[in-house]
Amino acid sequence: MAPAQAYTPNLRLQQHRARLNLSQEEVAEELARLAWVHYEIKVGVNADMVGKWERGEKRPSKLYRELLCQLYKTTPEGLGFRPMNRRTFLWSAATVSAATLALPGHTSRHVDPEAAALLRNIRVEYARADNLLGPTHLLDLMSLHLDFIGELIAAASGDIRTGLFTVRAKYAEFAGWLYQDAGNVRAADYWSDRALEWATVAENHFLTSYVLMRKSNQASGVGDAVRTLDLARAALHKPDRLTPRVRALALRQEAHGYALAGDATGCARALEAAAEQAALHEDHGDDERIETGYCTPTYVEMEAADCWMTLGQPDKAIAIFENGLAAWPSDYQRDRGVHLARLAVAHAANREPEQACAVAREALTIAVSTGSGRATTELRRAVGRLARCDLPAVAELREALAVLP
């Protein structure tokens, strides 16, 4: 029996569909509509065809490529339909020195053993850019990198291949985070699931727990107490394999789950344990520090403030937010905007509209410059709590938020 043919999925098509929150059937319907509007022709596209394009089993015809570009508002290269010089792009996209990396083709080629390390370094630069500038300018780059790493994996073997699966999982986790921050829940879930799959293939227990923690964070972001707790506990399943900072991150997620469930005692207990872990000074190497270095005692305190808001104690949250923001590191500008927006919500809940508006204006400036959907969502919560307030500043905030996505 002949072996089944292996196909290379078109991750960029999948990513663009996830970005618009469309099903494959909805994509087919939109393509049919565009074909009639722009060309006055009826086409027989369906969800099965879209699935085959995304799985790499079929290549869309020129007409469908044009329609897909119109739908996703990008170029053929952006959808993976034309060859592009990935090597030049990858090397120029990040300010790191590079060793030669062999690109896979139709025949097996050598993959440089330093490929995984190089790609890890590139991702570090992107993480720094995200902290300052937010997700807007990085989303399309992740799809390109994930395609590229997939090609390398197809040509690699042994330890090199395992290392590339770990890197692929880290890029997918980062893509999930970017989409979460941009406010696209479906795409965030999709890429986090891919990260969990690839971390499992790589048998990277640390990264698997980290991704489970991130999925718990996505669940708490949509108010799902049960999934938040289940995923946080799964991340903590084998604590001896985790570093203190990962334990702290999973414990703060447990605290969020308790807060969503209205359990103040459980929340306080988990926050205390998280603070203890975050305060431990243990060095577990550069890779661990890159992934979790943001988890400081101050970070856990700010998360605690958000929990107290969930539990209906805005006065307690305000004191923590103000103290933490006074010492917030300048490298994390986007998250400063998120915490300012949450502080505005707390002031609004505490019936302090003037303070809420003053803080919200500062948060809005950062939200606009970084494209943070999380900050924008919090600001809309603040305005919602001020709905009965007739201050001009509230009307101005409402108008400014109305034009944001």
C-alpha positions in Angstrom: 0.0 0.0 0.0 1.4 3.4 -1.0 2.0 5.8 2.0 -0.5 8.5 2.4 0.6 11.8 0.9 1.8 14.4 3.5 0.4 17.9 3.0 1.7 21.2 4.4 -1.1 23.2 6.0 -1.6 26.8 4.9 -1.4 28.3 8.4 -1.8 31.8 7.0 -5.2 31.0 5.5 -6.2 29.5 8.9 -4.8 32.5 10.8 -6.7 35.0 8.6 -10.0 33.2 9.0 -9.5 33.0 12.8 -8.7 36.7 12.8 -12.2 37.5 11.3 -13.9 34.9 13.5 -15.3 33.1 10.5 -16.2 29.4 10.0 -15.2 27.7 6.8 -18.8 27.8 5.6 -18.9 31.5 6.3 -15.7 32.0 4.2 -17.3 30.1 1.3 -20.4 32.3 1.5 -18.3 35.5 1.5 -16.3 34.3 -1.4 -19.5 33.6 -3.4 -20.8 37.0 -2.5 -17.6 38.8 -3.6 -17.5 36.8 -6.9 -21.0 38.1 -7.7 -20.4 41.7 -6.5 -17.1 42.2 -8.3 -17.3 39.8 -11.3 -21.1 39.0 -11.6 -20.3 35.3 -11.7 -21.7 32.5 -9.6 -19.1 30.1 -8.1 -19.6 26.8 -6.4 -17.2 27.2 -3.5 -18.1 25.4 -0.3 -16.7 24.7 3.2 -15.1 21.5 2.0 -13.0 23.4 -0.6 -12.0 26.0 2.0 -10.9 23.2 4.3 -8.8 21.6 1.6 -7.1 24.9 0.9 -6.3 25.4 4.6 -5.0 21.8 5.0 -2.8 22.2 1.9 -4.6 19.4 0.0 -5.6 21.7 -2.8 -4.4 25.1 -4.2 -7.1 27.6 -5.0 -7.4 28.8 -8.5 -6.4 32.3 -9.5 -10.0 33.5 -9.2 -10.3 32.2 -5.7 -6.9 33.5 -4.7 -8.0 37.0 -5.8 -11.3 36.6 -3.8 -9.4 35.4 -0.7 -7.2 38.4 -0.9 -10.2 40.7 -1.1 -11.9 39.0 1.8 -8.8 39.0 4.1 -7.5 42.4 2.8 -4.0 41.2 2.1 -1.7 40.2 -0.7 -1.2 36.7 -2.3 2.2 36.6 -0.5 0.3 37.3 2.8 -1.8 34.2 2.1 1.1 32.0 1.2 0.3 31.7 -2.5 3.6 33.0 -4.0 7.2 32.2 -3.0 8.9 34.8 -1.0 12.4 35.3 0.4 11.7 34.2 3.9 15.4 34.1 4.8 15.9 37.7 4.0 12.7 38.6 5.9 13.6 36.6 9.0 17.0 38.0 9.3 16.0 41.6 8.8 12.9 41.4 11.0 14.9 41.0 14.2 18.1 42.7 15.4 20.0 39.6 16.1 23.1 38.1 14.4 22.3 35.1 12.3 23.9 31.9 11.2 23.1 30.4 7.8 19.9 28.5 7.8 18.9 26.0 5.1 15.4 26.3 3.9 13.5 23.1 3.2 12.2 22.4 -0.3 10.9 19.4 -2.1 13.9 17.3 -1.2 15.5 16.8 2.2 18.1 19.5 3.1 20.3 20.1 6.1 18.9 22.2 8.9 21.4 24.2 10.8 21.6 23.0 14.5 21.6 26.7 15.5 18.2 27.3 13.8 16.1 26.8 17.0 18.4 29.1 19.0 18.2 31.8 16.4 14.4 31.6 16.2 14.2 31.8 20.0 16.3 35.0 19.9 14.1 36.6 17.2 11.0 35.9 19.3 12.6 37.6 22.3 12.9 40.8 20.2 9.3 40.5 19.3 8.3 40.1 22.9 10.1 43.3 23.8 8.4 45.1 20.9 5.0 43.8 22.1 5.6 45.0 25.7 6.2 48.6 24.4 4.0 48.7 21.2 1.2 46.1 21.6 0.1 43.3 19.2 -1.0 45.3 16.1 2.2 45.1 14.1 3.2 41.6 15.1 0.2 39.4 14.2 1.0 38.9 10.6 4.7 38.2 11.4 3.7 35.3 13.6 2.0 33.5 10.7 5.1 33.9 8.6 7.4 32.5 11.3 5.1 29.6 12.0 5.0 28.6 8.3 8.8 28.8 8.2 9.3 26.7 11.3 6.9 24.1 10.0 9.0 23.8 6.8 12.1 23.4 8.9 10.5 20.7 11.0 9.6 18.8 7.8 13.3 18.7 6.9 14.7 18.1 10.4 15.2 15.0 12.5 16.3 13.9 15.9 17.1 16.4 18.6 17.0 19.3 16.0 13.4 18.4 15.2 12.4 18.2 18.8 14.0 21.6 19.5 12.1 23.1 16.6 8.8 21.8 17.9 9.6 23.6 21.2 10.2 26.8 19.3 7.1 26.3 17.2 5.1 25.9 20.4 6.6 29.1 21.8 5.7 31.1 18.7 2.1 29.7 18.8 1.8 30.6 22.4 3.0 34.1 21.6 0.5 34.3 18.7 -2.3 33.2 21.1 -1.2 36.0 23.5 -1.2 38.6 20.8 -4.7 37.7 19.7 -5.9 37.7 23.2 -4.5 41.2 23.8 -6.1 42.3 20.5 -9.5 41.0 21.6 -9.8 38.0 19.2 -10.9 35.2 21.6 -11.3 32.5 18.9 -7.9 33.1 17.3 -6.3 33.2 20.8 -7.9 29.8 21.6 -6.8 28.3 18.3 -3.1 29.2 18.6 -3.0 28.3 22.3 -4.3 24.8 21.4 -1.6 24.5 18.7 1.0 25.5 21.3 -0.2 22.9 23.7 -0.1 20.2 21.0 3.4 21.1 19.9 4.8 21.4 23.4 3.4 17.9 24.1 5.1 16.6 21.0 8.4 18.1 22.2 7.8 16.5 25.7 8.5 20.0 27.2 6.7 19.7 30.5 7.6 23.3 31.6 6.1 24.8 28.4 3.1 22.5 28.6 2.3 23.8 32.1 2.9 27.4 30.9 0.5 27.1 28.0 -2.1 25.5 30.3 -1.7 28.6 32.6 -2.2 30.8 29.5 -5.3 29.0 28.5 -6.6 29.5 32.1 -5.9 33.2 31.6 -8.0 33.2 28.5 -10.8 31.5 30.3 -10.8 34.0 33.1 -10.8 36.8 30.5 -14.2 35.7 29.4 -15.5 35.0 32.9 -15.5 31.2 32.9 -14.7 30.3 36.5 -14.8 26.5 36.0 -12.4 26.4 33.1 -10.2 28.9 34.8 -9.8 26.7 37.8 -9.6 23.4 35.9 -6.8 24.7 33.6 -4.9 26.4 36.5 -4.9 23.1 38.5 -3.8 21.2 35.4 -0.9 23.6 35.1 0.0 22.9 38.7 -0.4 19.1 38.3 3.3 18.3 38.7 4.7 21.3 40.7 8.2 19.7 41.1 8.7 20.2 37.3 7.8 23.9 37.5 9.8 27.0 38.5 8.6 29.3 41.2 7.4 31.9 38.7 5.4 29.4 36.7 3.8 28.2 40.0 3.1 31.8 40.8 1.4 32.4 37.5 -0.7 29.3 37.8 -1.6 30.2 41.4 -2.8 33.7 40.4 -5.0 32.0 37.8 -6.4 29.8 40.6 -7.1 33.0 42.5 -8.9 34.5 39.5 -11.0 31.3 39.3 -12.0 31.6 42.9 -12.8 35.3 42.5 -15.1 34.5 39.5 -16.8 31.9 41.7 -17.3 34.4 44.5 -14.9 32.5 46.9 -13.0 35.3 48.6 -11.3 32.9 51.1 -9.9 30.6 48.3 -8.9 33.7 46.3 -6.9 35.2 49.2 -5.2 31.8 49.9 -4.1 31.4 46.3 -2.9 35.0 46.0 -0.8 34.5 49.2 0.8 31.4 47.7 1.4 33.1 44.4 3.1 36.1 46.1 5.4 33.7 48.1 6.5 31.9 44.9 7.0 35.2 42.9 9.3 36.4 45.7 11.7 33.5 45.5 15.0 34.3 43.9 15.9 31.3 41.9 17.8 31.3 38.6 16.5 28.7 36.2 18.4 30.0 33.1 17.7 32.4 30.3 14.9 30.5 28.6 12.8 30.4 31.8 13.5 34.1 32.6 12.5 35.1 29.1 9.1 33.3 29.4 8.2 34.3 33.0 10.4 37.3 34.0 7.4 39.5 34.0 6.0 37.6 37.0 7.3 39.8 39.9 5.8 40.5 43.3 4.4 43.7 41.9 2.8 41.9 39.0 1.1 39.5 41.4 -0.1 42.4 43.5 -1.7 44.0 40.4 -3.4 40.7 39.6 -4.7 40.6 43.2 -6.2 44.1 42.6 -8.1 42.7 39.6 -9.4 39.8 41.8 -10.6 42.2 44.4 -12.5 44.1 41.8 -14.1 40.9 40.6 -15.1 40.3 44.3 -16.7 43.7 44.5 -14.1 45.5 46.6 -13.0 48.5 44.5 -11.6 50.5 47.4 -9.1 47.7 48.1 -8.3 47.4 44.4 -7.6 51.1 44.0 -5.0 51.2 46.7 -3.1 48.3 45.2 -3.4 49.6 41.6 -2.1 53.1 42.6 0.8 51.6 44.6 1.8 49.2 41.7 1.5 51.8 39.0 3.9 54.1 40.8 6.6 51.6 40.4 5.6 50.0 37.1 8.6 49.3 34.8 8.7 51.5 31.7 9.4 48.4 29.4 5.8 47.2 30.0 4.0 50.2 28.6 1.0 48.3 27.1 0.3 46.6 30.5 0.5 49.9 32.2 -2.4 51.0 30.0 -4.3 47.9 30.9 -3.8 48.5 34.7 -4.7 52.2 34.3 -7.9 51.1 32.6 -8.7 48.7 35.4 -8.0 51.5 37.9 -10.5 53.6 36.1 -13.1 50.8 36.4 -12.3 50.7 40.1 -12.8 54.4 40.6 -16.1 54.3 38.6 -17.3 51.4 40.8 -16.3 53.4 43.9 -18.4 56.3 42.7 -15.4 58.6 41.9 -16.2 59.7 38.3 -13.7 62.6 38.2 -10.8 60.3 39.1 -12.1 57.6 36.8 -12.1 59.9 33.8 -8.7 61.3 34.6 -7.1 57.9 34.7 -9.1 56.6 31.7 -7.8 59.4 29.5 -4.2 58.3 30.3 -5.1 54.7 29.6 -6.9 55.6 26.4 -3.7 57.2 25.0 -1.8 53.9 25.6 -4.7 51.7 24.3 -4.8 53.6 21.0 -1.0 53.5 20.5 -0.7 49.8 21.3 -3.9 48.5 19.9 -4.6 46.6 23.1 -8.1 45.1 23.1 -7.8 44.3 26.7 -7.3 47.9 27.7 -10.1 49.0 25.4 -12.5 46.5 26.9 -11.7 47.7 30.4 -12.2 51.3 29.4 -15.6 50.4 28.0 -16.4 48.8 31.3 -15.5 52.0 33.1 -17.7 54.1 30.8 -20.5 51.6 31.3 -20.3 52.1 35.1 -20.5 55.9 34.5 -23.5 55.7 32.3 -25.6 57.8 34.6 -23.0 60.4 35.1 -23.5 63.6 33.0 -19.9 64.9 33.2 -18.6 66.2 29.9 -15.4 64.0 30.4 -17.6 60.9 30.3 -19.2 61.9 27.0 -15.8 62.6 25.6 -14.5 59.1 26.6 -17.6 57.5 25.2 -17.1 59.3 21.8 -13.4 58.4 21.7 -14.1 54.7 22.4 -16.9 54.5 19.8 -14.4 54.8 17.0 -12.1 52.0 18.3 -12.5 48.4 17.2 
